[in-house]
Amino acid sequence: MERDDKTATLSGRPPEIPFGPAPGPVDEKTGMHSDYWILSEEERSKGFVRPIRFAYKHLACKTETTMNRAIAETYARDPKFYSATFCIFCRAHFLVGESGEFVWEDGSKVGS
């Protein structure tokens, strides 16, 4: 997946995997990538089309996972930016969107 100047890495470092679904490999201990794509600060500063939300629930295990501000703002600016997200309990990434496995506190699907 090629990225443009509207995207950045969460760490601010150059991506280890420039055209991958995430800019860093998966850490086998945590299941998380070592880095994540986000919308650039400039792109996020243009405003949000959804509320900024910091937590979502995985429907399969009922666990709530929280995220940092930059990822939360990326979801708020572009709800379809990500195709998958992480569950802290399952230690894996699963699909988001209408067919996805995650919901916000209000019950709406993450990524829709």
N, CA, C and O of each residue as an XYZ file, in Angstrom:
448
protein
N       0.855     -1.161      0.000
C       0.000      0.000      0.000
C       0.906      1.231      0.000
O       1.654      1.456      0.952
N       0.840      1.992     -1.025
C       1.684      3.187     -1.112
C       1.075      4.310     -0.287
O      -0.137      4.522     -0.319
N       1.898      5.018      0.439
C       1.454      6.131      1.276
C       1.856      7.445      0.627
O       2.748      7.483     -0.221
N       1.192      8.524      1.031
C       1.476      9.837      0.466
C       1.810     10.814      1.586
O       1.999     10.415      2.735
N       1.880     12.100      1.242
C       2.263     13.092      2.249
C       1.161     13.359      3.280
O       1.375     14.126      4.219
N      -0.003     12.746      3.122
C      -1.063     12.883      4.120
C      -0.893     11.880      5.250
O      -1.617     11.937      6.244
N       0.059     10.960      5.108
C       0.266      9.942      6.124
C       1.635     10.085      6.772
O       2.543     10.710      6.226
N       1.753      9.493      7.942
C       3.005      9.510      8.700
C       3.044      8.225      9.519
O       2.077      7.464      9.547
N       4.156      7.997     10.173
C       4.228      6.881     11.112
C       3.947      7.406     12.509
O       4.237      8.562     12.816
N       3.390      6.568     13.340
C       3.092      6.955     14.707
C       4.362      7.375     15.444
O       4.338      8.312     16.242
N       5.459      6.689     15.179
C       6.725      6.990     15.853
C       7.400      8.239     15.315
O       8.251      8.823     15.986
N       7.024      8.660     14.095
C       7.696      9.779     13.452
C       8.954      9.375     12.708
O       9.596     10.204     12.063
N       9.306      8.093     12.798
C      10.493      7.585     12.100
C      10.114      7.112     10.699
O       8.937      6.868     10.432
N      11.086      6.980      9.803
C      10.809      6.399      8.485
C      10.290      4.966      8.647
O      10.719      4.258      9.558
N       9.391      4.539      7.794
C       8.839      3.187      7.926
C       9.881      2.109      7.642
O      10.732      2.262      6.765
N       9.798      1.020      8.401
C      10.628     -0.151      8.127
C      10.069     -0.908      6.930
O      10.816     -1.518      6.166
N       8.746     -0.863      6.773
C       8.046     -1.532      5.669
C       7.271     -0.434      4.927
O       6.101     -0.202      5.232
N       7.897      0.241      3.965
C       7.297      1.439      3.357
C       5.934      1.240      2.705
O       5.121      2.164      2.711
N       5.660      0.070      2.147
C       4.407     -0.100      1.412
C       3.518     -1.175      2.029
O       2.642     -1.717      1.355
N       3.737     -1.486      3.304
C       2.945     -2.515      3.962
C       1.718     -1.966      4.641
O       1.519     -0.752      4.689
N       0.890     -2.849      5.168
C      -0.301     -2.407      5.887
C       0.046     -1.652      7.168
O      -0.763     -0.870      7.667
N       1.234     -1.881      7.696
C       1.775     -1.130      8.832
C       3.239     -0.859      8.518
O       3.869     -1.631      7.795
N       3.788      0.229      9.054
C       5.173      0.580      8.725
C       6.219     -0.219      9.497
O       7.417     -0.067      9.259
N       5.771     -1.071     10.421
C       6.700     -1.885     11.185
C       6.186     -3.294     11.331
O       4.978     -3.516     11.247
N       7.066     -4.257     11.546
C       6.665     -5.659     11.676
C       5.920     -5.928     12.984
O       5.943     -5.109     13.903
N       5.267     -7.076     13.054
C       4.561     -7.496     14.264
C       5.566     -7.976     15.304
O       6.485     -8.734     14.995
N       5.377     -7.522     16.540
C       6.169     -7.987     17.669
C       5.522     -9.292     18.153
O       4.360     -9.287     18.559
N       6.245    -10.384     18.114
C       5.669    -11.681     18.467
C       5.201    -11.757     19.916
O       4.299    -12.540     20.215
N       5.777    -10.977     20.825
C       5.371    -10.989     22.230
C       4.009    -10.339     22.428
O       3.169    -10.858     23.164
N       3.789     -9.191     21.765
C       2.563     -8.421     22.002
C       1.505     -8.617     20.935
O       0.322     -8.406     21.201
N       1.899     -9.014     19.735
C       0.968     -9.109     18.612
C       0.766     -7.784     17.895
O       0.129     -7.734     16.843
N       1.309     -6.706     18.465
C       1.174     -5.385     17.849
C       2.309     -5.153     16.856
O       3.374     -5.761     16.958
N       2.066     -4.275     15.906
C       3.141     -3.847     15.022
C       4.084     -2.936     15.812
O       3.678     -2.322     16.799
N       5.322     -2.854     15.379
C       6.269     -1.970     16.056
C       6.000     -0.509     15.741
O       6.537      0.375     16.409
N       5.175     -0.240     14.731
C       4.800      1.124     14.360
C       3.489      1.045     13.581
O       3.127     -0.015     13.068
N       2.784      2.168     13.495
C       1.499      2.213     12.797
C       1.428      3.436     11.903
O       2.059      4.459     12.170
N       0.647      3.314     10.832
C       0.353      4.466      9.982
C      -0.684      5.330     10.674
O      -1.586      4.823     11.342
N      -0.550      6.629     10.511
C      -1.545      7.598     10.961
C      -1.663      8.672      9.882
O      -0.807      8.772      9.003
N      -2.718      9.467      9.950
C      -2.770     10.657      9.112
C      -1.799     11.675      9.693
O      -1.625     11.755     10.909
N      -1.179     12.438      8.834
C      -0.224     13.446      9.291
C      -0.915     14.452     10.202
O      -2.135     14.610     10.160
N      -0.126     15.127     11.021
C      -0.666     16.158     11.909
C      -1.384     17.235     11.101
O      -2.442     17.716     11.507
N      -0.818     17.610      9.969
C      -1.442     18.614      9.108
C      -2.812     18.149      8.618
O      -3.769     18.923      8.615
N      -2.905     16.898      8.209
C      -4.182     16.359      7.729
C      -5.203     16.276      8.869
O      -6.373     16.604      8.671
N      -4.781     15.848     10.040
C      -5.691     15.760     11.185
C      -6.151     17.138     11.646
O      -7.252     17.278     12.179
N      -5.318     18.154     11.444
C      -5.678     19.512     11.886
C      -6.794     20.126     11.041
O      -7.317     21.184     11.393
N      -7.164     19.488      9.942
C      -8.247     19.991      9.083
C      -9.624     19.747      9.678
O     -10.617     20.268      9.170
N      -9.697     18.967     10.739
C     -10.983     18.728     11.398
C     -11.404     17.280     11.292
O     -10.782     16.477     10.596
N     -12.479     16.965     12.001
C     -12.917     15.584     12.131
C     -14.340     15.406     11.625
O     -15.173     16.302     11.763
N     -14.613     14.248     11.040
C     -15.949     13.924     10.551
C     -16.700     13.028     11.539
O     -17.902     12.805     11.393
N     -15.991     12.523     12.536
C     -16.562     11.712     13.606
C     -15.968     12.208     14.924
O     -14.953     12.904     14.921
N     -16.591     11.858     16.046
C     -16.013     12.230     17.343
C     -14.659     11.545     17.551
O     -14.409     10.471     17.003
N     -13.800     12.167     18.337
C     -12.547     11.519     18.730
C     -12.896     10.560     19.864
O     -13.389     10.968     20.915
N     -12.629      9.285     19.628
C     -12.927      8.254     20.628
C     -11.633      7.478     20.886
O     -10.872      7.199     19.960
N     -11.397      7.141     22.131
C     -10.135      6.530     22.524
C     -10.232      5.043     22.838
O      -9.221      4.420     23.161
N     -11.418      4.462     22.750
C     -11.573      3.048     23.087
C     -12.649      2.411     22.219
O     -13.607      3.065     21.806
N     -12.471      1.133     21.954
C     -13.458      0.339     21.225
C     -13.517     -1.046     21.842
O     -12.596     -1.464     22.543
N     -14.617     -1.763     21.574
C     -14.816     -3.100     22.128
C     -14.761     -4.133     21.016
O     -15.343     -3.948     19.947
N     -14.049     -5.231     21.284
C     -14.000     -6.369     20.371
C     -15.221     -7.238     20.674
O     -15.374     -7.725     21.794
N     -16.081     -7.431     19.687
C     -17.313     -8.180     19.903
C     -17.054     -9.639     20.264
O     -17.848    -10.242     20.986
N     -15.965    -10.214     19.778
C     -15.679    -11.628     20.023
C     -15.338    -11.915     21.482
O     -15.796    -12.914     22.036
N     -14.550    -11.062     22.104
C     -14.101    -11.331     23.485
C     -14.639    -10.328     24.496
O     -14.439    -10.493     25.699
N     -15.322     -9.287     24.016
C     -15.934     -8.241     24.867
C     -14.908     -7.359     25.575
O     -15.246     -6.675     26.541
N     -13.667     -7.366     25.107
C     -12.612     -6.572     25.734
C     -12.536     -5.193     25.099
O     -12.663     -5.049     23.883
N     -12.328     -4.176     25.938
C     -12.128     -2.817     25.467
C     -10.628     -2.570     25.277
O      -9.814     -2.876     26.149
N     -10.291     -2.016     24.127
C      -8.912     -1.644     23.816
C      -8.861     -0.133     23.666
O      -9.745      0.464     23.051
N      -7.830      0.484     24.225
C      -7.659      1.929     24.084
C      -6.539      2.226     23.090
O      -5.690      1.378     22.814
N      -6.558      3.432     22.566
C      -5.542      3.843     21.596
C      -5.064      5.243     21.935
O      -5.711      5.964     22.696
N      -3.934      5.621     21.370
C      -3.396      6.959     21.648
C      -4.111      8.017     20.799
O      -4.885      7.694     19.898
N      -3.839      9.258     21.105
C      -4.524     10.376     20.466
C      -4.360     10.390     18.951
O      -5.346     10.593     18.242
N      -3.162     10.183     18.432
C      -2.940     10.278     16.981
C      -3.763      9.237     16.212
O      -4.309      9.538     15.151
N      -3.851      8.021     16.746
C      -4.675      7.000     16.090
C      -6.150      7.355     16.231
O      -6.907      7.223     15.269
N      -6.577      7.808     17.421
C      -7.969      8.214     17.625
C      -8.349      9.358     16.688
O      -9.442      9.359     16.122
N      -7.455     10.327     16.522
C      -7.728     11.445     15.609
C      -7.743     10.980     14.153
O      -8.492     11.528     13.344
N      -6.940      9.991     13.812
C      -6.966      9.450     12.442
C      -8.319      8.822     12.164
O      -8.896      9.057     11.103
N      -8.842      8.025     13.095
C     -10.190      7.458     12.944
C     -11.231      8.570     12.833
O     -12.156      8.464     12.028
N     -11.099      9.631     13.624
C     -12.078     10.722     13.613
C     -12.031     11.519     12.311
O     -13.065     11.985     11.832
N     -10.861     11.676     11.746
C     -10.710     12.422     10.490
C     -11.136     11.577      9.288
O     -11.817     12.072      8.390
N     -10.732     10.293      9.273
C     -11.013      9.391      8.151
C     -11.394      8.020      8.712
O     -10.520      7.171      8.889
N     -12.684      7.783      8.997
C     -13.117      6.539      9.636
C     -12.737      5.266      8.873
O     -12.678      4.193      9.473
N     -12.482      5.361      7.589
C     -12.146      4.182      6.787
C     -10.641      4.062      6.518
O     -10.232      3.267      5.672
N      -9.820      4.834      7.221
C      -8.376      4.826      7.018
C      -7.779      3.439      7.274
O      -6.913      2.984      6.527
N      -8.240      2.778      8.321
C      -7.716      1.463      8.686
C      -8.647      0.361      8.197
O      -9.864      0.538      8.154
N      -8.068     -0.773      7.831
C      -8.886     -1.931      7.441
C      -8.974     -2.949      8.578
O      -9.805     -3.856      8.548
N      -8.115     -2.789      9.571
C      -8.113     -3.683     10.730
C      -7.618     -2.902     11.942
O      -6.983     -1.856     11.807
N      -7.916     -3.422     13.117
C      -7.406     -2.830     14.346
C      -7.100     -3.921     15.343
O      -7.434     -5.086     15.131
N      -6.462     -3.538     16.432
C      -5.894     -4.485     17.383
C      -6.800     -4.715     18.577
O      -7.453     -3.791     19.062
N      -6.838     -5.968     19.056
C      -7.504     -6.307     20.320
C      -6.420     -6.651     21.331
O      -5.613     -7.553     21.109
N      -6.412     -5.928     22.436
C      -5.393     -6.105     23.459
C      -5.501     -7.468     24.140
O      -4.481     -8.017     24.559
N      -6.693     -8.026     24.263
C      -6.880     -9.329     24.901
C      -6.486    -10.465     23.965
O      -5.755    -11.372     24.361
N      -6.963    -10.419     22.736
C      -6.677    -11.478     21.753
C      -5.257    -11.383     21.188
O      -4.728    -12.347     20.635
N      -4.649    -10.191     21.341
C      -3.292     -9.931     20.842
C      -3.171    -10.191     19.343
O      -2.237    -10.832     18.863
N      -4.166     -9.658     18.627
C      -4.184     -9.818     17.170
C      -4.999     -8.695     16.551
O      -5.763     -8.012     17.232
N      -4.823     -8.519     15.249
C      -5.578     -7.537     14.477
C      -6.753     -8.238     13.803
O      -6.631     -9.366     13.328
N      -7.903     -7.542     13.770
C      -9.104     -8.058     13.138
C      -9.730     -6.945     12.308
O      -9.445     -5.766     12.518
N     -10.579     -7.325     11.373
C     -11.200     -6.374     10.456
C     -12.068     -5.350     11.170
O     -12.668     -5.626     12.208
N     -12.116     -4.153     10.578
C     -13.054     -3.111     10.984
C     -13.972     -2.826      9.799
O     -13.775     -3.371      8.713
N     -14.955     -1.990     10.005
C     -15.922     -1.659      8.953
C     -17.243     -2.351      9.229
O     -17.427     -2.947     10.290
N     -18.148     -2.276      8.297
C     -19.495     -2.848      8.469
C     -19.456     -4.333      8.809
O     -20.300     -4.804      9.571
N     -18.505     -5.079      8.268
C     -18.370     -6.512      8.554
C     -17.362     -6.780      9.663
O     -17.047     -7.934      9.952
N     -16.859     -5.727     10.278
C     -15.795     -5.855     11.263
C     -16.257     -6.351     12.619
O     -17.446     -6.563     12.858
N     -15.280     -6.532     13.502
C     -15.500     -7.147     14.804
C     -15.457     -6.176     15.977
O     -15.437     -6.605     17.131
N     -15.441     -4.857     15.697
C     -15.278     -3.875     16.768
C     -16.387     -2.832     16.734
O     -16.883     -2.466     15.669
N     -16.769     -2.358     17.932
C     -17.766     -1.292     18.039
C     -17.261     -0.208     18.980
O     -16.473     -0.454     19.894
N     -17.749      1.006     18.718
C     -17.514      2.121     19.624
C     -18.494      1.995     20.786
O     -19.384      1.146     20.769
N     -18.324      2.839     21.784
C     -19.198      2.821     22.969
C     -20.681      2.956     22.612
O     -21.540      2.378     23.278
N     -20.977      3.727     21.549
C     -22.385      3.930     21.154
C     -22.947      2.778     20.333
O     -24.104      2.828     19.917
N     -22.145      1.735     20.092
C     -22.599      0.577     19.343
C     -22.329      0.619     17.845
O     -22.509     -0.382     17.151
N     -21.896      1.782     17.342
C     -21.595      1.862     15.909
C     -20.280      1.123     15.611
O     -19.398      1.014     16.464
N     -20.182      0.628     14.389
C     -19.010     -0.155     13.995
C     -17.793      0.727     13.798
O     -17.881      1.791     13.184
N     -16.662      0.290     14.316
C     -15.383      0.961     14.080
C     -15.052      0.809     12.591
O     -15.145     -0.283     12.032
N     -14.670      1.907     11.970
C     -14.293      1.871     10.562
C     -15.430      2.041      9.589
O     -15.289      1.763      8.398
N     -16.568      2.502     10.098
C     -17.708      2.715      9.186
C     -18.136      4.177      9.188
O     -19.076      4.546      8.484
